[in-house]
Amino acid sequence: MVEIPSNFIGDFKVGDNLVYNADVLRSLCAHNGDGRLNKFVVVRHCQVAEARL
């Protein structure tokens, strides 16, 4: 068994991920007047929920 360190990609902060995804989600919702971005909004919601877990 080989152990791979969890920081091989870089330091990851869950809080930063939540803030970034929330900002993107807010922007998508603001520009989704005609409903064309619904799929992207749902995907971002899922990413925020996953990061919270």
PQR file of N, CA, C, O and H, with PARSE charges and radii, in Angstrom:
ATOM      1  N   MET A   1       0.845  -1.166   0.000 -0.4000 1.5000
ATOM      2  CA  MET A   1       0.000   0.000   0.000 -0.0000 2.0000
ATOM      3  C   MET A   1       0.897   1.238   0.000  0.5500 1.7000
ATOM      4  O   MET A   1       1.880   1.319   0.736 -0.5500 1.4000
ATOM      5  N   VAL A   2       0.532   2.185  -0.836 -0.4000 1.5000
ATOM      6  CA  VAL A   2       1.271   3.439  -0.939 -0.0000 2.0000
ATOM      7  C   VAL A   2       0.377   4.556  -0.419  0.5500 1.7000
ATOM      8  O   VAL A   2      -0.772   4.691  -0.839 -0.5500 1.4000
ATOM      9  H   VAL A   2      -0.267   2.120  -1.434  0.4000 1.0000
ATOM     10  N   GLU A   3       0.906   5.345   0.486 -0.4000 1.5000
ATOM     11  CA  GLU A   3       0.149   6.487   0.996 -0.0000 2.0000
ATOM     12  C   GLU A   3       0.450   7.709   0.147  0.5500 1.7000
ATOM     13  O   GLU A   3       1.609   8.043  -0.099 -0.5500 1.4000
ATOM     14  H   GLU A   3       1.840   5.235   0.827  0.4000 1.0000
ATOM     15  N   ILE A   4      -0.600   8.364  -0.290 -0.4000 1.5000
ATOM     16  CA  ILE A   4      -0.462   9.588  -1.082 -0.0000 2.0000
ATOM     17  C   ILE A   4      -0.904  10.747  -0.200  0.5500 1.7000
ATOM     18  O   ILE A   4      -2.020  10.730   0.319 -0.5500 1.4000
ATOM     19  H   ILE A   4      -1.542   8.093  -0.090  0.4000 1.0000
ATOM     20  N   PRO A   5      -0.053  11.753  -0.020 -0.5600 1.5000
ATOM     21  CA  PRO A   5      -0.438  12.875   0.831  0.2800 2.0000
ATOM     22  C   PRO A   5      -1.624  13.629   0.240  0.5500 1.7000
ATOM     23  O   PRO A   5      -1.771  13.717  -0.979 -0.5500 1.4000
ATOM     24  N   SER A   6      -2.452  14.161   1.098 -0.4000 1.5000
ATOM     25  CA  SER A   6      -3.660  14.846   0.628 -0.0000 2.0000
ATOM     26  C   SER A   6      -3.365  16.225   0.043  0.5500 1.7000
ATOM     27  O   SER A   6      -4.254  16.849  -0.536 -0.5500 1.4000
ATOM     28  H   SER A   6      -2.333  14.089   2.088  0.4000 1.0000
ATOM     29  N   ASN A   7      -2.144  16.706   0.184 -0.4000 1.5000
ATOM     30  CA  ASN A   7      -1.825  18.032  -0.336 -0.0000 2.0000
ATOM     31  C   ASN A   7      -0.968  17.966  -1.604  0.5500 1.7000
ATOM     32  O   ASN A   7      -0.215  18.895  -1.895 -0.5500 1.4000
ATOM     33  H   ASN A   7      -1.421  16.199   0.655  0.4000 1.0000
ATOM     34  N   PHE A   8      -1.084  16.863  -2.358 -0.4000 1.5000
ATOM     35  CA  PHE A   8      -0.269  16.738  -3.567 -0.0000 2.0000
ATOM     36  C   PHE A   8      -0.690  17.715  -4.650  0.5500 1.7000
ATOM     37  O   PHE A   8       0.098  18.010  -5.548 -0.5500 1.4000
ATOM     38  H   PHE A   8      -1.695  16.108  -2.121  0.4000 1.0000
ATOM     39  N   ILE A   9      -1.907  18.222  -4.588 -0.4000 1.5000
ATOM     40  CA  ILE A   9      -2.364  19.219  -5.559 -0.0000 2.0000
ATOM     41  C   ILE A   9      -2.119  20.621  -5.006  0.5500 1.7000
ATOM     42  O   ILE A   9      -1.906  21.562  -5.771 -0.5500 1.4000
ATOM     43  H   ILE A   9      -2.548  17.982  -3.858  0.4000 1.0000
ATOM     44  N   GLY A  10      -2.149  20.760  -3.727 -0.4000 1.5000
ATOM     45  CA  GLY A  10      -1.994  22.057  -3.084 -0.0000 2.0000
ATOM     46  C   GLY A  10      -2.833  22.096  -1.827  0.5500 1.7000
ATOM     47  O   GLY A  10      -3.589  21.164  -1.556 -0.5500 1.4000
ATOM     48  H   GLY A  10      -2.323  19.996  -3.106  0.4000 1.0000
ATOM     49  N   ASP A  11      -2.714  23.125  -1.082 -0.4000 1.5000
ATOM     50  CA  ASP A  11      -3.522  23.260   0.129 -0.0000 2.0000
ATOM     51  C   ASP A  11      -4.949  23.598  -0.273  0.5500 1.7000
ATOM     52  O   ASP A  11      -5.189  24.496  -1.080 -0.5500 1.4000
ATOM     53  H   ASP A  11      -2.099  23.883  -1.303  0.4000 1.0000
ATOM     54  N   PHE A  12      -5.872  22.873   0.294 -0.4000 1.5000
ATOM     55  CA  PHE A  12      -7.279  23.051  -0.044 -0.0000 2.0000
ATOM     56  C   PHE A  12      -8.035  23.460   1.207  0.5500 1.7000
ATOM     57  O   PHE A  12      -7.938  22.803   2.243 -0.5500 1.4000
ATOM     58  H   PHE A  12      -5.677  22.143   0.949  0.4000 1.0000
ATOM     59  N   LYS A  13      -8.772  24.524   1.110 -0.4000 1.5000
ATOM     60  CA  LYS A  13      -9.552  25.006   2.242 -0.0000 2.0000
ATOM     61  C   LYS A  13     -11.025  24.905   1.880  0.5500 1.7000
ATOM     62  O   LYS A  13     -11.470  25.487   0.890 -0.5500 1.4000
ATOM     63  H   LYS A  13      -8.851  25.058   0.268  0.4000 1.0000
ATOM     64  N   VAL A  14     -11.781  24.166   2.684 -0.4000 1.5000
ATOM     65  CA  VAL A  14     -13.206  23.980   2.414 -0.0000 2.0000
ATOM     66  C   VAL A  14     -13.939  25.306   2.448  0.5500 1.7000
ATOM     67  O   VAL A  14     -14.834  25.536   1.635 -0.5500 1.4000
ATOM     68  H   VAL A  14     -11.420  23.694   3.489  0.4000 1.0000
ATOM     69  N   GLY A  15     -13.581  26.171   3.362 -0.4000 1.5000
ATOM     70  CA  GLY A  15     -14.247  27.469   3.460 -0.0000 2.0000
ATOM     71  C   GLY A  15     -14.090  28.295   2.201  0.5500 1.7000
ATOM     72  O   GLY A  15     -15.034  28.952   1.763 -0.5500 1.4000
ATOM     73  H   GLY A  15     -12.854  25.984   4.022  0.4000 1.0000
ATOM     74  N   ASP A  16     -12.899  28.266   1.613 -0.4000 1.5000
ATOM     75  CA  ASP A  16     -12.676  28.994   0.363 -0.0000 2.0000
ATOM     76  C   ASP A  16     -13.532  28.424  -0.752  0.5500 1.7000
ATOM     77  O   ASP A  16     -14.067  29.170  -1.572 -0.5500 1.4000
ATOM     78  H   ASP A  16     -12.132  27.732   1.968  0.4000 1.0000
ATOM     79  N   ASN A  17     -13.664  27.107  -0.787 -0.4000 1.5000
ATOM     80  CA  ASN A  17     -14.483  26.454  -1.807 -0.0000 2.0000
ATOM     81  C   ASN A  17     -15.945  26.858  -1.654  0.5500 1.7000
ATOM     82  O   ASN A  17     -16.617  27.138  -2.646 -0.5500 1.4000
ATOM     83  H   ASN A  17     -13.229  26.501  -0.121  0.4000 1.0000
ATOM     84  N   LEU A  18     -16.438  26.891  -0.429 -0.4000 1.5000
ATOM     85  CA  LEU A  18     -17.829  27.290  -0.196 -0.0000 2.0000
ATOM     86  C   LEU A  18     -18.073  28.732  -0.616  0.5500 1.7000
ATOM     87  O   LEU A  18     -19.084  29.030  -1.251 -0.5500 1.4000
ATOM     88  H   LEU A  18     -15.892  26.664   0.377  0.4000 1.0000
ATOM     89  N   VAL A  19     -17.172  29.612  -0.273 -0.4000 1.5000
ATOM     90  CA  VAL A  19     -17.324  31.029  -0.618 -0.0000 2.0000
ATOM     91  C   VAL A  19     -17.288  31.201  -2.132  0.5500 1.7000
ATOM     92  O   VAL A  19     -18.104  31.932  -2.693 -0.5500 1.4000
ATOM     93  H   VAL A  19     -16.351  29.369   0.243  0.4000 1.0000
ATOM     94  N   TYR A  20     -16.343  30.530  -2.798 -0.4000 1.5000
ATOM     95  CA  TYR A  20     -16.240  30.639  -4.253 -0.0000 2.0000
ATOM     96  C   TYR A  20     -17.510  30.120  -4.932  0.5500 1.7000
ATOM     97  O   TYR A  20     -18.077  30.793  -5.793 -0.5500 1.4000
ATOM     98  H   TYR A  20     -15.680  29.936  -2.342  0.4000 1.0000
ATOM     99  N   ASN A  21     -17.951  28.927  -4.542 -0.4000 1.5000
ATOM    100  CA  ASN A  21     -19.137  28.351  -5.164 -0.0000 2.0000
ATOM    101  C   ASN A  21     -20.384  29.175  -4.876  0.5500 1.7000
ATOM    102  O   ASN A  21     -21.251  29.294  -5.742 -0.5500 1.4000
ATOM    103  H   ASN A  21     -17.490  28.381  -3.842  0.4000 1.0000
ATOM    104  N   ALA A  22     -20.494  29.745  -3.686 -0.4000 1.5000
ATOM    105  CA  ALA A  22     -21.640  30.593  -3.369 -0.0000 2.0000
ATOM    106  C   ALA A  22     -21.632  31.862  -4.218  0.5500 1.7000
ATOM    107  O   ALA A  22     -22.686  32.311  -4.669 -0.5500 1.4000
ATOM    108  H   ALA A  22     -19.789  29.648  -2.983  0.4000 1.0000
ATOM    109  N   ASP A  23     -20.458  32.440  -4.439 -0.4000 1.5000
ATOM    110  CA  ASP A  23     -20.365  33.628  -5.298 -0.0000 2.0000
ATOM    111  C   ASP A  23     -20.765  33.309  -6.736  0.5500 1.7000
ATOM    112  O   ASP A  23     -21.495  34.073  -7.367 -0.5500 1.4000
ATOM    113  H   ASP A  23     -19.602  32.075  -4.073  0.4000 1.0000
ATOM    114  N   VAL A  24     -20.288  32.187  -7.245 -0.4000 1.5000
ATOM    115  CA  VAL A  24     -20.642  31.786  -8.609 -0.0000 2.0000
ATOM    116  C   VAL A  24     -22.140  31.519  -8.703  0.5500 1.7000
ATOM    117  O   VAL A  24     -22.785  31.915  -9.674 -0.5500 1.4000
ATOM    118  H   VAL A  24     -19.696  31.566  -6.732  0.4000 1.0000
ATOM    119  N   LEU A  25     -22.693  30.844  -7.690 -0.4000 1.5000
ATOM    120  CA  LEU A  25     -24.125  30.547  -7.686 -0.0000 2.0000
ATOM    121  C   LEU A  25     -24.950  31.824  -7.667  0.5500 1.7000
ATOM    122  O   LEU A  25     -25.945  31.935  -8.382 -0.5500 1.4000
ATOM    123  H   LEU A  25     -22.169  30.522  -6.901  0.4000 1.0000
ATOM    124  N   ARG A  26     -24.541  32.783  -6.853 -0.4000 1.5000
ATOM    125  CA  ARG A  26     -25.255  34.061  -6.794 -0.0000 2.0000
ATOM    126  C   ARG A  26     -25.223  34.767  -8.148  0.5500 1.7000
ATOM    127  O   ARG A  26     -26.227  35.335  -8.577 -0.5500 1.4000
ATOM    128  H   ARG A  26     -23.732  32.693  -6.272  0.4000 1.0000
ATOM    129  N   SER A  27     -24.079  34.732  -8.816 -0.4000 1.5000
ATOM    130  CA  SER A  27     -23.955  35.355 -10.129 -0.0000 2.0000
ATOM    131  C   SER A  27     -24.826  34.641 -11.167  0.5500 1.7000
ATOM    132  O   SER A  27     -25.493  35.285 -11.977 -0.5500 1.4000
ATOM    133  H   SER A  27     -23.264  34.271  -8.467  0.4000 1.0000
ATOM    134  N   LEU A  28     -24.813  33.315 -11.133 -0.4000 1.5000
ATOM    135  CA  LEU A  28     -25.650  32.557 -12.067 -0.0000 2.0000
ATOM    136  C   LEU A  28     -27.125  32.862 -11.862  0.5500 1.7000
ATOM    137  O   LEU A  28     -27.862  33.049 -12.829 -0.5500 1.4000
ATOM    138  H   LEU A  28     -24.271  32.792 -10.475  0.4000 1.0000
ATOM    139  N   CYS A  29     -27.558  32.912 -10.611 -0.4000 1.5000
ATOM    140  CA  CYS A  29     -28.965  33.198 -10.327 -0.0000 2.0000
ATOM    141  C   CYS A  29     -29.347  34.607 -10.774  0.5500 1.7000
ATOM    142  O   CYS A  29     -30.463  34.833 -11.242 -0.5500 1.4000
ATOM    143  H   CYS A  29     -26.959  32.760  -9.825  0.4000 1.0000
ATOM    144  N   ALA A  30     -28.425  35.544 -10.629 -0.4000 1.5000
ATOM    145  CA  ALA A  30     -28.702  36.923 -11.028 -0.0000 2.0000
ATOM    146  C   ALA A  30     -28.866  37.054 -12.536  0.5500 1.7000
ATOM    147  O   ALA A  30     -29.602  37.922 -13.005 -0.5500 1.4000
ATOM    148  H   ALA A  30     -27.519  35.360 -10.249  0.4000 1.0000
ATOM    149  N   HIS A  31     -28.182  36.193 -13.307 -0.4000 1.5000
ATOM    150  CA  HIS A  31     -28.230  36.278 -14.765 -0.0000 2.0000
ATOM    151  C   HIS A  31     -29.118  35.198 -15.394  0.5500 1.7000
ATOM    152  O   HIS A  31     -29.025  34.943 -16.595 -0.5500 1.4000
ATOM    153  H   HIS A  31     -27.584  35.488 -12.926  0.4000 1.0000
ATOM    154  N   ASN A  32     -29.967  34.573 -14.600 -0.4000 1.5000
ATOM    155  CA  ASN A  32     -30.793  33.473 -15.100 -0.0000 2.0000
ATOM    156  C   ASN A  32     -32.245  33.893 -15.264  0.5500 1.7000
ATOM    157  O   ASN A  32     -33.150  33.144 -14.897 -0.5500 1.4000
ATOM    158  H   ASN A  32     -30.043  34.780 -13.624  0.4000 1.0000
ATOM    159  N   GLY A  33     -32.471  35.054 -15.800 -0.4000 1.5000
ATOM    160  CA  GLY A  33     -33.827  35.557 -15.959 -0.0000 2.0000
ATOM    161  C   GLY A  33     -34.691  34.720 -16.886  0.5500 1.7000
ATOM    162  O   GLY A  33     -35.882  34.542 -16.630 -0.5500 1.4000
ATOM    163  H   GLY A  33     -31.736  35.662 -16.098  0.4000 1.0000
ATOM    164  N   ASP A  34     -34.108  34.205 -17.959 -0.4000 1.5000
ATOM    165  CA  ASP A  34     -34.893  33.441 -18.926 -0.0000 2.0000
ATOM    166  C   ASP A  34     -34.814  31.927 -18.715  0.5500 1.7000
ATOM    167  O   ASP A  34     -35.413  31.170 -19.479 -0.5500 1.4000
ATOM    168  H   ASP A  34     -33.141  34.350 -18.168  0.4000 1.0000
ATOM    169  N   GLY A  35     -34.087  31.477 -17.697 -0.4000 1.5000
ATOM    170  CA  GLY A  35     -34.022  30.057 -17.368 -0.0000 2.0000
ATOM    171  C   GLY A  35     -33.017  29.250 -18.160  0.5500 1.7000
ATOM    172  O   GLY A  35     -32.984  28.025 -18.045 -0.5500 1.4000
ATOM    173  H   GLY A  35     -33.600  32.091 -17.076  0.4000 1.0000
ATOM    174  N   ARG A  36     -32.193  29.911 -18.965 -0.4000 1.5000
ATOM    175  CA  ARG A  36     -31.209  29.179 -19.768 -0.0000 2.0000
ATOM    176  C   ARG A  36     -30.090  28.567 -18.936  0.5500 1.7000
ATOM    177  O   ARG A  36     -29.441  27.618 -19.375 -0.5500 1.4000
ATOM    178  H   ARG A  36     -32.220  30.906 -19.059  0.4000 1.0000
ATOM    179  N   LEU A  37     -29.861  29.096 -17.750 -0.4000 1.5000
ATOM    180  CA  LEU A  37     -28.748  28.629 -16.921 -0.0000 2.0000
ATOM    181  C   LEU A  37     -29.197  27.673 -15.811  0.5500 1.7000
ATOM    182  O   LEU A  37     -28.452  27.444 -14.857 -0.5500 1.4000
ATOM    183  H   LEU A  37     -30.388  29.867 -17.394  0.4000 1.0000
ATOM    184  N   ASN A  38     -30.393  27.119 -15.924 -0.4000 1.5000
ATOM    185  CA  ASN A  38     -30.922  26.264 -14.859 -0.0000 2.0000
ATOM    186  C   ASN A  38     -30.013  25.075 -14.555  0.5500 1.7000
ATOM    187  O   ASN A  38     -29.812  24.742 -13.387 -0.5500 1.4000
ATOM    188  H   ASN A  38     -30.998  27.304 -16.698  0.4000 1.0000
ATOM    189  N   LYS A  39     -29.464  24.435 -15.574 -0.4000 1.5000
ATOM    190  CA  LYS A  39     -28.596  23.274 -15.353 -0.0000 2.0000
ATOM    191  C   LYS A  39     -27.352  23.678 -14.565  0.5500 1.7000
ATOM    192  O   LYS A  39     -26.942  22.963 -13.651 -0.5500 1.4000
ATOM    193  H   LYS A  39     -29.627  24.706 -16.523  0.4000 1.0000
ATOM    194  N   PHE A  40     -26.756  24.806 -14.907 -0.4000 1.5000
ATOM    195  CA  PHE A  40     -25.568  25.275 -14.201 -0.0000 2.0000
ATOM    196  C   PHE A  40     -25.894  25.633 -12.748  0.5500 1.7000
ATOM    197  O   PHE A  40     -25.084  25.396 -11.852 -0.5500 1.4000
ATOM    198  H   PHE A  40     -27.090  25.386 -15.650  0.4000 1.0000
ATOM    199  N   VAL A  41     -27.074  26.201 -12.517 -0.4000 1.5000
ATOM    200  CA  VAL A  41     -27.490  26.549 -11.163 -0.0000 2.0000
ATOM    201  C   VAL A  41     -27.640  25.282 -10.324  0.5500 1.7000
ATOM    202  O   VAL A  41     -27.196  25.249  -9.177 -0.5500 1.4000
ATOM    203  H   VAL A  41     -27.732  26.394 -13.245  0.4000 1.0000
ATOM    204  N   VAL A  42     -28.254  24.250 -10.875 -0.4000 1.5000
ATOM    205  CA  VAL A  42     -28.429  22.990 -10.147 -0.0000 2.0000
ATOM    206  C   VAL A  42     -27.074  22.361  -9.836  0.5500 1.7000
ATOM    207  O   VAL A  42     -26.866  21.861  -8.730 -0.5500 1.4000
ATOM    208  H   VAL A  42     -28.614  24.278 -11.807  0.4000 1.0000
ATOM    209  N   VAL A  43     -26.153  22.379 -10.794 -0.4000 1.5000
ATOM    210  CA  VAL A  43     -24.820  21.810 -10.575 -0.0000 2.0000
ATOM    211  C   VAL A  43     -24.110  22.565  -9.463  0.5500 1.7000
ATOM    212  O   VAL A  43     -23.479  21.941  -8.609 -0.5500 1.4000
ATOM    213  H   VAL A  43     -26.321  22.785 -11.692  0.4000 1.0000
ATOM    214  N   ARG A  44     -24.193  23.878  -9.449 -0.4000 1.5000
ATOM    215  CA  ARG A  44     -23.538  24.663  -8.397 -0.0000 2.0000
ATOM    216  C   ARG A  44     -24.163  24.381  -7.034  0.5500 1.7000
ATOM    217  O   ARG A  44     -23.453  24.297  -6.032 -0.5500 1.4000
ATOM    218  H   ARG A  44     -24.705  24.385 -10.143  0.4000 1.0000
ATOM    219  N   HIS A  45     -25.485  24.235  -6.992 -0.4000 1.5000
ATOM    220  CA  HIS A  45     -26.135  23.888  -5.733 -0.0000 2.0000
ATOM    221  C   HIS A  45     -25.577  22.573  -5.194  0.5500 1.7000
ATOM    222  O   HIS A  45     -25.312  22.444  -3.999 -0.5500 1.4000
ATOM    223  H   HIS A  45     -26.061  24.304  -7.807  0.4000 1.0000
ATOM    224  N   CYS A  46     -25.403  21.614  -6.073 -0.4000 1.5000
ATOM    225  CA  CYS A  46     -24.854  20.320  -5.664 -0.0000 2.0000
ATOM    226  C   CYS A  46     -23.407  20.453  -5.179  0.5500 1.7000
ATOM    227  O   CYS A  46     -23.012  19.780  -4.226 -0.5500 1.4000
ATOM    228  H   CYS A  46     -25.618  21.718  -7.044  0.4000 1.0000
ATOM    229  N   GLN A  47     -22.630  21.298  -5.814 -0.4000 1.5000
ATOM    230  CA  GLN A  47     -21.243  21.488  -5.393 -0.0000 2.0000
ATOM    231  C   GLN A  47     -21.172  22.148  -4.020  0.5500 1.7000
ATOM    232  O   GLN A  47     -20.314  21.795  -3.211 -0.5500 1.4000
ATOM    233  H   GLN A  47     -22.952  21.845  -6.587  0.4000 1.0000
ATOM    234  N   VAL A  48     -22.051  23.086  -3.750 -0.4000 1.5000
ATOM    235  CA  VAL A  48     -22.088  23.715  -2.430 -0.0000 2.0000
ATOM    236  C   VAL A  48     -22.492  22.689  -1.381  0.5500 1.7000
ATOM    237  O   VAL A  48     -21.893  22.631  -0.307 -0.5500 1.4000
ATOM    238  H   VAL A  48     -22.748  23.372  -4.407  0.4000 1.0000
ATOM    239  N   ALA A  49     -23.506  21.879  -1.685 -0.4000 1.5000
ATOM    240  CA  ALA A  49     -23.957  20.851  -0.738 -0.0000 2.0000
ATOM    241  C   ALA A  49     -22.838  19.837  -0.479  0.5500 1.7000
ATOM    242  O   ALA A  49     -22.623  19.426   0.661 -0.5500 1.4000
ATOM    243  H   ALA A  49     -23.993  21.926  -2.557  0.4000 1.0000
ATOM    244  N   GLU A  50     -22.140  19.440  -1.517 -0.4000 1.5000
ATOM    245  CA  GLU A  50     -21.043  18.475  -1.357 -0.0000 2.0000
ATOM    246  C   GLU A  50     -19.916  19.058  -0.504  0.5500 1.7000
ATOM    247  O   GLU A  50     -19.357  18.358   0.340 -0.5500 1.4000
ATOM    248  H   GLU A  50     -22.315  19.774  -2.444  0.4000 1.0000
ATOM    249  N   ALA A  51     -19.585  20.307  -0.711 -0.4000 1.5000
ATOM    250  CA  ALA A  51     -18.507  20.933   0.058 -0.0000 2.0000
ATOM    251  C   ALA A  51     -18.899  21.054   1.535  0.5500 1.7000
ATOM    252  O   ALA A  51     -18.048  20.959   2.420 -0.5500 1.4000
ATOM    253  H   ALA A  51     -20.040  20.876  -1.396  0.4000 1.0000
ATOM    254  N   ARG A  52     -20.171  21.262   1.787 -0.4000 1.5000
ATOM    255  CA  ARG A  52     -20.624  21.373   3.173 -0.0000 2.0000
ATOM    256  C   ARG A  52     -20.533  20.042   3.896  0.5500 1.7000
ATOM    257  O   ARG A  52     -20.341  20.005   5.111 -0.5500 1.4000
ATOM    258  H   ARG A  52     -20.862  21.339   1.068  0.4000 1.0000
ATOM    259  N   LEU A  53     -20.668  18.952   3.159 -0.4000 1.5000
ATOM    260  CA  LEU A  53     -20.576  17.626   3.785 -0.0000 2.0000
ATOM    261  C   LEU A  53     -19.159  17.348   4.191  0.5500 1.7000
ATOM    262  O   LEU A  53     -18.870  16.283   4.736 -0.5500 1.4000
ATOM    263  H   LEU A  53     -20.824  18.982   2.171  0.4000 1.0000
TER
END
